[in-house]
Amino acid sequence: MILNTNADLYQQVFDTTLKEDLLTNFKQKSDCGKHHRKLPCNRDKIIQNLIHAAISTFKIDIVKQPLSTEEWQYIASDIS
């Protein structure tokens, strides 16, 4: 699998240019094989880049915290 940052799409969606520090390419073999240990690392990097992009684009603070019981119940009820 290859995930490439698309600066043109980013410009379209967020109406701003993509900052250089958010450019990252992730390459994985489709069978995962010996590369399966890299998947969590890449997932974490993708999440970090999305968080940084949101903070930069929307000028917001993001506070990481666990979901409340009510939030988990809402999610569970939406799935069923």
PDB file of N, CA, C and O in Angstrom:
ATOM      1  N   MET A   1       0.850  -1.165   0.000  1.00  0.00           N
ATOM      2  CA  MET A   1       0.000   0.000   0.000  1.00  0.00           C
ATOM      3  C   MET A   1       0.897   1.230   0.000  1.00  0.00           C
ATOM      4  O   MET A   1       1.924   1.254   0.679  1.00  0.00           O
ATOM      5  N   ILE A   2       0.516   2.237  -0.750  1.00  0.00           N
ATOM      6  CA  ILE A   2       1.259   3.492  -0.768  1.00  0.00           C
ATOM      7  C   ILE A   2       0.275   4.622  -0.491  1.00  0.00           C
ATOM      8  O   ILE A   2      -0.718   4.781  -1.200  1.00  0.00           O
ATOM      9  N   LEU A   3       0.556   5.390   0.529  1.00  0.00           N
ATOM     10  CA  LEU A   3      -0.236   6.576   0.824  1.00  0.00           C
ATOM     11  C   LEU A   3       0.629   7.781   0.505  1.00  0.00           C
ATOM     12  O   LEU A   3       1.671   7.981   1.129  1.00  0.00           O
ATOM     13  N   ASN A   4       0.219   8.562  -0.434  1.00  0.00           N
ATOM     14  CA  ASN A   4       0.974   9.758  -0.811  1.00  0.00           C
ATOM     15  C   ASN A   4       0.184  11.006  -0.456  1.00  0.00           C
ATOM     16  O   ASN A   4      -1.028  11.070  -0.664  1.00  0.00           O
ATOM     17  N   THR A   5       0.868  11.971   0.071  1.00  0.00           N
ATOM     18  CA  THR A   5       0.243  13.245   0.351  1.00  0.00           C
ATOM     19  C   THR A   5      -0.021  13.950  -0.979  1.00  0.00           C
ATOM     20  O   THR A   5       0.870  14.054  -1.821  1.00  0.00           O
ATOM     21  N   ASN A   6      -1.219  14.421  -1.156  1.00  0.00           N
ATOM     22  CA  ASN A   6      -1.602  15.091  -2.387  1.00  0.00           C
ATOM     23  C   ASN A   6      -1.816  16.573  -2.078  1.00  0.00           C
ATOM     24  O   ASN A   6      -2.863  16.961  -1.559  1.00  0.00           O
ATOM     25  N   ALA A   7      -0.826  17.389  -2.399  1.00  0.00           N
ATOM     26  CA  ALA A   7      -0.873  18.817  -2.075  1.00  0.00           C
ATOM     27  C   ALA A   7      -2.028  19.526  -2.774  1.00  0.00           C
ATOM     28  O   ALA A   7      -2.636  20.430  -2.201  1.00  0.00           O
ATOM     29  N   ASP A   8      -2.336  19.125  -4.008  1.00  0.00           N
ATOM     30  CA  ASP A   8      -3.440  19.759  -4.737  1.00  0.00           C
ATOM     31  C   ASP A   8      -4.786  19.463  -4.070  1.00  0.00           C
ATOM     32  O   ASP A   8      -5.622  20.356  -3.931  1.00  0.00           O
ATOM     33  N   LEU A   9      -4.992  18.214  -3.660  1.00  0.00           N
ATOM     34  CA  LEU A   9      -6.231  17.841  -2.979  1.00  0.00           C
ATOM     35  C   LEU A   9      -6.333  18.565  -1.633  1.00  0.00           C
ATOM     36  O   LEU A   9      -7.406  19.036  -1.256  1.00  0.00           O
ATOM     37  N   TYR A  10      -5.222  18.648  -0.921  1.00  0.00           N
ATOM     38  CA  TYR A  10      -5.193  19.361   0.352  1.00  0.00           C
ATOM     39  C   TYR A  10      -5.613  20.820   0.143  1.00  0.00           C
ATOM     40  O   TYR A  10      -6.399  21.365   0.919  1.00  0.00           O
ATOM     41  N   GLN A  11      -5.088  21.436  -0.898  1.00  0.00           N
ATOM     42  CA  GLN A  11      -5.424  22.827  -1.227  1.00  0.00           C
ATOM     43  C   GLN A  11      -6.923  22.961  -1.494  1.00  0.00           C
ATOM     44  O   GLN A  11      -7.556  23.913  -1.040  1.00  0.00           O
ATOM     45  N   GLN A  12      -7.488  21.998  -2.237  1.00  0.00           N
ATOM     46  CA  GLN A  12      -8.920  22.021  -2.547  1.00  0.00           C
ATOM     47  C   GLN A  12      -9.768  21.898  -1.292  1.00  0.00           C
ATOM     48  O   GLN A  12     -10.722  22.651  -1.104  1.00  0.00           O
ATOM     49  N   VAL A  13      -9.422  20.956  -0.442  1.00  0.00           N
ATOM     50  CA  VAL A  13     -10.239  20.650   0.735  1.00  0.00           C
ATOM     51  C   VAL A  13     -10.120  21.741   1.791  1.00  0.00           C
ATOM     52  O   VAL A  13     -11.127  22.205   2.325  1.00  0.00           O
ATOM     53  N   PHE A  14      -8.889  22.151   2.094  1.00  0.00           N
ATOM     54  CA  PHE A  14      -8.664  23.064   3.215  1.00  0.00           C
ATOM     55  C   PHE A  14      -8.469  24.516   2.786  1.00  0.00           C
ATOM     56  O   PHE A  14      -8.344  25.394   3.639  1.00  0.00           O
ATOM     57  N   ASP A  15      -8.441  24.784   1.486  1.00  0.00           N
ATOM     58  CA  ASP A  15      -8.265  26.125   0.957  1.00  0.00           C
ATOM     59  C   ASP A  15      -7.015  26.806   1.527  1.00  0.00           C
ATOM     60  O   ASP A  15      -7.025  28.000   1.827  1.00  0.00           O
ATOM     61  N   THR A  16      -5.967  26.039   1.666  1.00  0.00           N
ATOM     62  CA  THR A  16      -4.673  26.551   2.119  1.00  0.00           C
ATOM     63  C   THR A  16      -3.585  25.610   1.606  1.00  0.00           C
ATOM     64  O   THR A  16      -3.866  24.459   1.271  1.00  0.00           O
ATOM     65  N   THR A  17      -2.370  26.087   1.545  1.00  0.00           N
ATOM     66  CA  THR A  17      -1.289  25.229   1.045  1.00  0.00           C
ATOM     67  C   THR A  17      -0.822  24.264   2.119  1.00  0.00           C
ATOM     68  O   THR A  17      -0.918  24.537   3.315  1.00  0.00           O
ATOM     69  N   LEU A  18      -0.322  23.148   1.666  1.00  0.00           N
ATOM     70  CA  LEU A  18       0.171  22.100   2.557  1.00  0.00           C
ATOM     71  C   LEU A  18       1.551  22.470   3.060  1.00  0.00           C
ATOM     72  O   LEU A  18       2.443  22.786   2.273  1.00  0.00           O
ATOM     73  N   LYS A  19       1.725  22.429   4.369  1.00  0.00           N
ATOM     74  CA  LYS A  19       3.025  22.743   4.949  1.00  0.00           C
ATOM     75  C   LYS A  19       3.984  21.571   4.727  1.00  0.00           C
ATOM     76  O   LYS A  19       3.582  20.409   4.789  1.00  0.00           O
ATOM     77  N   GLU A  20       5.225  21.884   4.474  1.00  0.00           N
ATOM     78  CA  GLU A  20       6.250  20.886   4.149  1.00  0.00           C
ATOM     79  C   GLU A  20       6.375  19.804   5.225  1.00  0.00           C
ATOM     80  O   GLU A  20       6.612  18.640   4.900  1.00  0.00           O
ATOM     81  N   ASP A  21       6.220  20.171   6.499  1.00  0.00           N
ATOM     82  CA  ASP A  21       6.409  19.180   7.566  1.00  0.00           C
ATOM     83  C   ASP A  21       5.294  18.142   7.640  1.00  0.00           C
ATOM     84  O   ASP A  21       5.388  17.186   8.409  1.00  0.00           O
ATOM     85  N   LEU A  22       4.235  18.324   6.844  1.00  0.00           N
ATOM     86  CA  LEU A  22       3.162  17.330   6.815  1.00  0.00           C
ATOM     87  C   LEU A  22       3.287  16.373   5.639  1.00  0.00           C
ATOM     88  O   LEU A  22       2.493  15.441   5.508  1.00  0.00           O
ATOM     89  N   LEU A  23       4.282  16.596   4.780  1.00  0.00           N
ATOM     90  CA  LEU A  23       4.483  15.708   3.634  1.00  0.00           C
ATOM     91  C   LEU A  23       5.152  14.418   4.092  1.00  0.00           C
ATOM     92  O   LEU A  23       6.256  14.440   4.637  1.00  0.00           O
ATOM     93  N   THR A  24       4.482  13.307   3.869  1.00  0.00           N
ATOM     94  CA  THR A  24       5.017  12.008   4.260  1.00  0.00           C
ATOM     95  C   THR A  24       4.516  10.950   3.290  1.00  0.00           C
ATOM     96  O   THR A  24       3.341  10.956   2.921  1.00  0.00           O
ATOM     97  N   ASN A  25       5.379  10.054   2.877  1.00  0.00           N
ATOM     98  CA  ASN A  25       4.977   8.903   2.068  1.00  0.00           C
ATOM     99  C   ASN A  25       5.091   7.649   2.925  1.00  0.00           C
ATOM    100  O   ASN A  25       6.077   7.462   3.637  1.00  0.00           O
ATOM    101  N   PHE A  26       4.079   6.797   2.854  1.00  0.00           N
ATOM    102  CA  PHE A  26       4.084   5.541   3.585  1.00  0.00           C
ATOM    103  C   PHE A  26       4.028   4.417   2.567  1.00  0.00           C
ATOM    104  O   PHE A  26       3.122   4.371   1.735  1.00  0.00           O
ATOM    105  N   LYS A  27       4.990   3.515   2.629  1.00  0.00           N
ATOM    106  CA  LYS A  27       5.017   2.400   1.691  1.00  0.00           C
ATOM    107  C   LYS A  27       4.952   1.098   2.480  1.00  0.00           C
ATOM    108  O   LYS A  27       5.705   0.896   3.433  1.00  0.00           O
ATOM    109  N   GLN A  28       4.050   0.229   2.073  1.00  0.00           N
ATOM    110  CA  GLN A  28       3.896  -1.079   2.699  1.00  0.00           C
ATOM    111  C   GLN A  28       3.666  -2.112   1.606  1.00  0.00           C
ATOM    112  O   GLN A  28       3.044  -1.820   0.585  1.00  0.00           O
ATOM    113  N   LYS A  29       4.159  -3.295   1.823  1.00  0.00           N
ATOM    114  CA  LYS A  29       3.862  -4.400   0.916  1.00  0.00           C
ATOM    115  C   LYS A  29       2.440  -4.856   1.187  1.00  0.00           C
ATOM    116  O   LYS A  29       1.994  -4.842   2.335  1.00  0.00           O
ATOM    117  N   SER A  30       1.723  -5.258   0.151  1.00  0.00           N
ATOM    118  CA  SER A  30       0.322  -5.627   0.326  1.00  0.00           C
ATOM    119  C   SER A  30       0.148  -6.856   1.213  1.00  0.00           C
ATOM    120  O   SER A  30      -0.895  -7.010   1.850  1.00  0.00           O
ATOM    121  N   ASP A  31       1.150  -7.734   1.266  1.00  0.00           N
ATOM    122  CA  ASP A  31       1.011  -8.933   2.092  1.00  0.00           C
ATOM    123  C   ASP A  31       1.436  -8.689   3.537  1.00  0.00           C
ATOM    124  O   ASP A  31       1.326  -9.592   4.367  1.00  0.00           O
ATOM    125  N   CYS A  32       1.910  -7.511   3.850  1.00  0.00           N
ATOM    126  CA  CYS A  32       2.414  -7.124   5.166  1.00  0.00           C
ATOM    127  C   CYS A  32       3.643  -7.940   5.569  1.00  0.00           C
ATOM    128  O   CYS A  32       4.660  -7.357   5.947  1.00  0.00           O
ATOM    129  N   GLY A  33       3.578  -9.256   5.499  1.00  0.00           N
ATOM    130  CA  GLY A  33       4.735 -10.100   5.780  1.00  0.00           C
ATOM    131  C   GLY A  33       5.634  -9.552   6.862  1.00  0.00           C
ATOM    132  O   GLY A  33       5.186  -9.286   7.977  1.00  0.00           O
ATOM    133  N   LYS A  34       6.917  -9.380   6.532  1.00  0.00           N
ATOM    134  CA  LYS A  34       7.882  -8.906   7.520  1.00  0.00           C
ATOM    135  C   LYS A  34       7.677  -7.443   7.880  1.00  0.00           C
ATOM    136  O   LYS A  34       8.306  -6.945   8.815  1.00  0.00           O
ATOM    137  N   HIS A  35       6.804  -6.742   7.151  1.00  0.00           N
ATOM    138  CA  HIS A  35       6.593  -5.321   7.393  1.00  0.00           C
ATOM    139  C   HIS A  35       5.447  -5.045   8.368  1.00  0.00           C
ATOM    140  O   HIS A  35       5.148  -3.887   8.662  1.00  0.00           O
ATOM    141  N   HIS A  36       4.801  -6.111   8.873  1.00  0.00           N
ATOM    142  CA  HIS A  36       3.625  -5.895   9.705  1.00  0.00           C
ATOM    143  C   HIS A  36       3.926  -5.090  10.961  1.00  0.00           C
ATOM    144  O   HIS A  36       3.022  -4.456  11.505  1.00  0.00           O
ATOM    145  N   ARG A  37       5.145  -5.094  11.429  1.00  0.00           N
ATOM    146  CA  ARG A  37       5.487  -4.328  12.633  1.00  0.00           C
ATOM    147  C   ARG A  37       5.497  -2.828  12.369  1.00  0.00           C
ATOM    148  O   ARG A  37       5.391  -2.045  13.312  1.00  0.00           O
ATOM    149  N   LYS A  38       5.621  -2.409  11.119  1.00  0.00           N
ATOM    150  CA  LYS A  38       5.654  -0.989  10.789  1.00  0.00           C
ATOM    151  C   LYS A  38       4.257  -0.375  10.741  1.00  0.00           C
ATOM    152  O   LYS A  38       4.123   0.847  10.807  1.00  0.00           O
ATOM    153  N   LEU A  39       3.218  -1.198  10.627  1.00  0.00           N
ATOM    154  CA  LEU A  39       1.867  -0.669  10.465  1.00  0.00           C
ATOM    155  C   LEU A  39       1.432   0.239  11.609  1.00  0.00           C
ATOM    156  O   LEU A  39       0.942   1.335  11.334  1.00  0.00           O
ATOM    157  N   PRO A  40       1.582  -0.152  12.893  1.00  0.00           N
ATOM    158  CA  PRO A  40       1.174   0.763  13.955  1.00  0.00           C
ATOM    159  C   PRO A  40       1.960   2.072  13.910  1.00  0.00           C
ATOM    160  O   PRO A  40       1.405   3.139  14.174  1.00  0.00           O
ATOM    161  N   CYS A  41       3.227   1.995  13.582  1.00  0.00           N
ATOM    162  CA  CYS A  41       4.055   3.189  13.492  1.00  0.00           C
ATOM    163  C   CYS A  41       3.530   4.116  12.402  1.00  0.00           C
ATOM    164  O   CYS A  41       3.412   5.321  12.623  1.00  0.00           O
ATOM    165  N   ASN A  42       3.218   3.582  11.249  1.00  0.00           N
ATOM    166  CA  ASN A  42       2.679   4.388  10.157  1.00  0.00           C
ATOM    167  C   ASN A  42       1.302   4.941  10.503  1.00  0.00           C
ATOM    168  O   ASN A  42       1.002   6.096  10.200  1.00  0.00           O
ATOM    169  N   ARG A  43       0.466   4.124  11.136  1.00  0.00           N
ATOM    170  CA  ARG A  43      -0.859   4.595  11.545  1.00  0.00           C
ATOM    171  C   ARG A  43      -0.714   5.774  12.497  1.00  0.00           C
ATOM    172  O   ARG A  43      -1.428   6.769  12.367  1.00  0.00           O
ATOM    173  N   ASP A  44       0.197   5.670  13.445  1.00  0.00           N
ATOM    174  CA  ASP A  44       0.421   6.755  14.395  1.00  0.00           C
ATOM    175  C   ASP A  44       0.916   8.008  13.695  1.00  0.00           C
ATOM    176  O   ASP A  44       0.506   9.114  14.048  1.00  0.00           O
ATOM    177  N   LYS A  45       1.792   7.856  12.707  1.00  0.00           N
ATOM    178  CA  LYS A  45       2.305   8.997  11.951  1.00  0.00           C
ATOM    179  C   LYS A  45       1.190   9.656  11.136  1.00  0.00           C
ATOM    180  O   LYS A  45       1.129  10.882  11.048  1.00  0.00           O
ATOM    181  N   ILE A  46       0.314   8.852  10.545  1.00  0.00           N
ATOM    182  CA  ILE A  46      -0.820   9.388   9.789  1.00  0.00           C
ATOM    183  C   ILE A  46      -1.734  10.176  10.716  1.00  0.00           C
ATOM    184  O   ILE A  46      -2.170  11.276  10.377  1.00  0.00           O
ATOM    185  N   ILE A  47      -2.025   9.613  11.885  1.00  0.00           N
ATOM    186  CA  ILE A  47      -2.889  10.294  12.852  1.00  0.00           C
ATOM    187  C   ILE A  47      -2.246  11.594  13.310  1.00  0.00           C
ATOM    188  O   ILE A  47      -2.924  12.618  13.398  1.00  0.00           O
ATOM    189  N   GLN A  48      -0.950  11.571  13.603  1.00  0.00           N
ATOM    190  CA  GLN A  48      -0.237  12.784  14.008  1.00  0.00           C
ATOM    191  C   GLN A  48      -0.309  13.853  12.930  1.00  0.00           C
ATOM    192  O   GLN A  48      -0.538  15.025  13.229  1.00  0.00           O
ATOM    193  N   ASN A  49      -0.113  13.456  11.677  1.00  0.00           N
ATOM    194  CA  ASN A  49      -0.180  14.421  10.571  1.00  0.00           C
ATOM    195  C   ASN A  49      -1.577  15.014  10.431  1.00  0.00           C
ATOM    196  O   ASN A  49      -1.721  16.208  10.167  1.00  0.00           O
ATOM    197  N   LEU A  50      -2.608  14.185  10.607  1.00  0.00           N
ATOM    198  CA  LEU A  50      -3.976  14.695  10.534  1.00  0.00           C
ATOM    199  C   LEU A  50      -4.258  15.672  11.674  1.00  0.00           C
ATOM    200  O   LEU A  50      -4.910  16.696  11.471  1.00  0.00           O
ATOM    201  N   ILE A  51      -3.771  15.358  12.856  1.00  0.00           N
ATOM    202  CA  ILE A  51      -3.953  16.250  14.005  1.00  0.00           C
ATOM    203  C   ILE A  51      -3.254  17.580  13.760  1.00  0.00           C
ATOM    204  O   ILE A  51      -3.837  18.641  13.983  1.00  0.00           O
ATOM    205  N   HIS A  52      -1.997  17.525  13.299  1.00  0.00           N
ATOM    206  CA  HIS A  52      -1.252  18.752  13.018  1.00  0.00           C
ATOM    207  C   HIS A  52      -1.929  19.577  11.920  1.00  0.00           C
ATOM    208  O   HIS A  52      -1.978  20.805  11.997  1.00  0.00           O
ATOM    209  N   ALA A  53      -2.446  18.894  10.904  1.00  0.00           N
ATOM    210  CA  ALA A  53      -3.131  19.603   9.822  1.00  0.00           C
ATOM    211  C   ALA A  53      -4.393  20.287  10.342  1.00  0.00           C
ATOM    212  O   ALA A  53      -4.674  21.428   9.974  1.00  0.00           O
ATOM    213  N   ALA A  54      -5.147  19.605  11.188  1.00  0.00           N
ATOM    214  CA  ALA A  54      -6.367  20.187  11.747  1.00  0.00           C
ATOM    215  C   ALA A  54      -6.047  21.393  12.629  1.00  0.00           C
ATOM    216  O   ALA A  54      -6.713  22.425  12.541  1.00  0.00           O
ATOM    217  N   ILE A  55      -5.037  21.263  13.469  1.00  0.00           N
ATOM    218  CA  ILE A  55      -4.635  22.361  14.343  1.00  0.00           C
ATOM    219  C   ILE A  55      -4.220  23.570  13.519  1.00  0.00           C
ATOM    220  O   ILE A  55      -4.647  24.693  13.786  1.00  0.00           O
ATOM    221  N   SER A  56      -3.388  23.331  12.524  1.00  0.00           N
ATOM    222  CA  SER A  56      -2.877  24.409  11.679  1.00  0.00           C
ATOM    223  C   SER A  56      -3.983  25.051  10.846  1.00  0.00           C
ATOM    224  O   SER A  56      -4.057  26.276  10.746  1.00  0.00           O
ATOM    225  N   THR A  57      -4.835  24.231  10.251  1.00  0.00           N
ATOM    226  CA  THR A  57      -5.853  24.724   9.337  1.00  0.00           C
ATOM    227  C   THR A  57      -6.990  25.437  10.060  1.00  0.00           C
ATOM    228  O   THR A  57      -7.414  26.518   9.653  1.00  0.00           O
ATOM    229  N   PHE A  58      -7.476  24.827  11.131  1.00  0.00           N
ATOM    230  CA  PHE A  58      -8.650  25.356  11.811  1.00  0.00           C
ATOM    231  C   PHE A  58      -8.307  26.208  13.029  1.00  0.00           C
ATOM    232  O   PHE A  58      -9.197  26.721  13.708  1.00  0.00           O
ATOM    233  N   LYS A  59      -6.991  26.356  13.304  1.00  0.00           N
ATOM    234  CA  LYS A  59      -6.546  27.176  14.443  1.00  0.00           C
ATOM    235  C   LYS A  59      -7.239  26.748  15.731  1.00  0.00           C
ATOM    236  O   LYS A  59      -7.845  27.560  16.431  1.00  0.00           O
ATOM    237  N   ILE A  60      -7.133  25.443  16.030  1.00  0.00           N
ATOM    238  CA  ILE A  60      -7.798  24.871  17.203  1.00  0.00           C
ATOM    239  C   ILE A  60      -6.786  24.170  18.087  1.00  0.00           C
ATOM    240  O   ILE A  60      -5.678  23.854  17.652  1.00  0.00           O
ATOM    241  N   ASP A  61      -7.167  23.932  19.311  1.00  0.00           N
ATOM    242  CA  ASP A  61      -6.404  23.075  20.215  1.00  0.00           C
ATOM    243  C   ASP A  61      -7.117  21.745  20.269  1.00  0.00           C
ATOM    244  O   ASP A  61      -8.347  21.695  20.295  1.00  0.00           O
ATOM    245  N   ILE A  62      -6.361  20.679  20.286  1.00  0.00           N
ATOM    246  CA  ILE A  62      -6.947  19.349  20.396  1.00  0.00           C
ATOM    247  C   ILE A  62      -6.458  18.744  21.709  1.00  0.00           C
ATOM    248  O   ILE A  62      -5.256  18.628  21.950  1.00  0.00           O
ATOM    249  N   VAL A  63      -7.410  18.366  22.545  1.00  0.00           N
ATOM    250  CA  VAL A  63      -7.083  17.773  23.837  1.00  0.00           C
ATOM    251  C   VAL A  63      -7.368  16.282  23.738  1.00  0.00           C
ATOM    252  O   VAL A  63      -8.494  15.866  23.463  1.00  0.00           O
ATOM    253  N   LYS A  64      -6.331  15.485  23.967  1.00  0.00           N
ATOM    254  CA  LYS A  64      -6.514  14.033  23.934  1.00  0.00           C
ATOM    255  C   LYS A  64      -7.019  13.586  25.300  1.00  0.00           C
ATOM    256  O   LYS A  64      -6.422  13.888  26.333  1.00  0.00           O
ATOM    257  N   GLN A  65      -8.135  12.859  25.278  1.00  0.00           N
ATOM    258  CA  GLN A  65      -8.684  12.332  26.513  1.00  0.00           C
ATOM    259  C   GLN A  65      -9.569  11.137  26.189  1.00  0.00           C
ATOM    260  O   GLN A  65     -10.096  11.037  25.081  1.00  0.00           O
ATOM    261  N   PRO A  66      -9.735  10.235  27.143  1.00  0.00           N
ATOM    262  CA  PRO A  66     -10.586   9.070  26.883  1.00  0.00           C
ATOM    263  C   PRO A  66     -12.048   9.490  26.744  1.00  0.00           C
ATOM    264  O   PRO A  66     -12.473  10.514  27.279  1.00  0.00           O
ATOM    265  N   LEU A  67     -12.799   8.679  26.021  1.00  0.00           N
ATOM    266  CA  LEU A  67     -14.227   8.937  25.874  1.00  0.00           C
ATOM    267  C   LEU A  67     -14.946   8.642  27.188  1.00  0.00           C
ATOM    268  O   LEU A  67     -14.534   7.773  27.957  1.00  0.00           O
ATOM    269  N   SER A  68     -16.010   9.371  27.425  1.00  0.00           N
ATOM    270  CA  SER A  68     -16.835   9.123  28.612  1.00  0.00           C
ATOM    271  C   SER A  68     -17.702   7.890  28.371  1.00  0.00           C
ATOM    272  O   SER A  68     -17.810   7.401  27.246  1.00  0.00           O
ATOM    273  N   THR A  69     -18.305   7.405  29.426  1.00  0.00           N
ATOM    274  CA  THR A  69     -19.212   6.259  29.313  1.00  0.00           C
ATOM    275  C   THR A  69     -20.365   6.594  28.365  1.00  0.00           C
ATOM    276  O   THR A  69     -20.771   5.764  27.552  1.00  0.00           O
ATOM    277  N   GLU A  70     -20.879   7.798  28.477  1.00  0.00           N
ATOM    278  CA  GLU A  70     -21.992   8.219  27.613  1.00  0.00           C
ATOM    279  C   GLU A  70     -21.569   8.235  26.143  1.00  0.00           C
ATOM    280  O   GLU A  70     -22.334   7.833  25.267  1.00  0.00           O
ATOM    281  N   GLU A  71     -20.357   8.698  25.883  1.00  0.00           N
ATOM    282  CA  GLU A  71     -19.871   8.730  24.500  1.00  0.00           C
ATOM    283  C   GLU A  71     -19.712   7.324  23.945  1.00  0.00           C
ATOM    284  O   GLU A  71     -20.074   7.073  22.796  1.00  0.00           O
ATOM    285  N   TRP A  72     -19.176   6.400  24.741  1.00  0.00           N
ATOM    286  CA  TRP A  72     -19.060   5.015  24.303  1.00  0.00           C
ATOM    287  C   TRP A  72     -20.422   4.401  24.044  1.00  0.00           C
ATOM    288  O   TRP A  72     -20.596   3.663  23.074  1.00  0.00           O
ATOM    289  N   GLN A  73     -21.398   4.700  24.907  1.00  0.00           N
ATOM    290  CA  GLN A  73     -22.743   4.175  24.714  1.00  0.00           C
ATOM    291  C   GLN A  73     -23.372   4.716  23.438  1.00  0.00           C
ATOM    292  O   GLN A  73     -24.051   3.987  22.715  1.00  0.00           O
ATOM    293  N   TYR A  74     -23.142   6.000  23.165  1.00  0.00           N
ATOM    294  CA  TYR A  74     -23.660   6.602  21.937  1.00  0.00           C
ATOM    295  C   TYR A  74     -23.071   5.920  20.715  1.00  0.00           C
ATOM    296  O   TYR A  74     -23.788   5.610  19.763  1.00  0.00           O
ATOM    297  N   ILE A  75     -21.770   5.688  20.742  1.00  0.00           N
ATOM    298  CA  ILE A  75     -21.093   5.003  19.632  1.00  0.00           C
ATOM    299  C   ILE A  75     -21.648   3.596  19.459  1.00  0.00           C
ATOM    300  O   ILE A  75     -21.954   3.170  18.346  1.00  0.00           O
ATOM    301  N   ALA A  76     -21.774   2.878  20.576  1.00  0.00           N
ATOM    302  CA  ALA A  76     -22.287   1.502  20.525  1.00  0.00           C
ATOM    303  C   ALA A  76     -23.711   1.454  19.985  1.00  0.00           C
ATOM    304  O   ALA A  76     -24.057   0.553  19.220  1.00  0.00           O
ATOM    305  N   SER A  77     -24.529   2.410  20.374  1.00  0.00           N
ATOM    306  CA  SER A  77     -25.926   2.396  19.906  1.00  0.00           C
ATOM    307  C   SER A  77     -26.015   2.768  18.419  1.00  0.00           C
ATOM    308  O   SER A  77     -26.912   2.315  17.708  1.00  0.00           O
ATOM    309  N   ASP A  78     -25.077   3.591  17.968  1.00  0.00           N
ATOM    310  CA  ASP A  78     -25.064   3.990  16.559  1.00  0.00           C
ATOM    311  C   ASP A  78     -24.631   2.833  15.664  1.00  0.00           C
ATOM    312  O   ASP A  78     -25.051   2.743  14.511  1.00  0.00           O
ATOM    313  N   ILE A  79     -23.789   1.947  16.201  1.00  0.00           N
ATOM    314  CA  ILE A  79     -23.280   0.808  15.423  1.00  0.00           C
ATOM    315  C   ILE A  79     -24.346  -0.269  15.290  1.00  0.00           C
ATOM    316  O   ILE A  79     -24.463  -0.903  14.241  1.00  0.00           O
ATOM    317  N   SER A  80     -25.123  -0.480  16.349  1.00  0.00           N
ATOM    318  CA  SER A  80     -26.104  -1.573  16.300  1.00  0.00           C
ATOM    319  C   SER A  80     -27.354  -1.248  15.571  1.00  0.00           C
ATOM    320  O   SER A  80     -28.245  -2.091  15.468  1.00  0.00           O
TER     321      SER A  80
END
